[in-house]
Amino acid sequence: MIRHLIVLLLITLLGSRAFGSFPVKNSAAAFDAEAIERYYTSIQIRQGDSLWSIAGKYKGNSGLTVEQYVKELKNINGLKEDTIHSGHYLTVMYFTPEQAP
């Protein structure tokens, strides 16, 4: 009986150790992927600008697609549609100091 309990305890310990390492590795990879810091600035929208053209200009080094960046722009600016107007201001994000406007 005690022998079975010890075997069960060892199996549980080894199993938790083996399976517990996988989430740690995945978490470490996610941490590295999120190591890029976001910076924010406000830009004045010019004639001919669109969320898509702004996304193309500012998304560099983010790992985001243009579509993902546009979605994030809409979210941080409280926009429900893709329409923007020249003369208004828009908060944009950039991802490295070299891309600061």
Sequence and secondary structure as in RCSB ss.txt:
>XXXX:A:sequence
MIRHLIVLLLITLLGSRAFGSFPVKNSAAAFDAEAIERYYTSIQIRQGDSLWSIAGKYKGNSGLTVEQYVKELKN
INGLKEDTIHSGHYLTVMYFTPEQAP
>XXXX:A:secstr
 HHHHHHHHHHHHHHHHHHHHHHHHHHHHHHHHT S  EEEEEE  TT  HHHHHHHH TTS   HHHHHHHHHH
HHT SSS   TT EEEEEESSGGG  
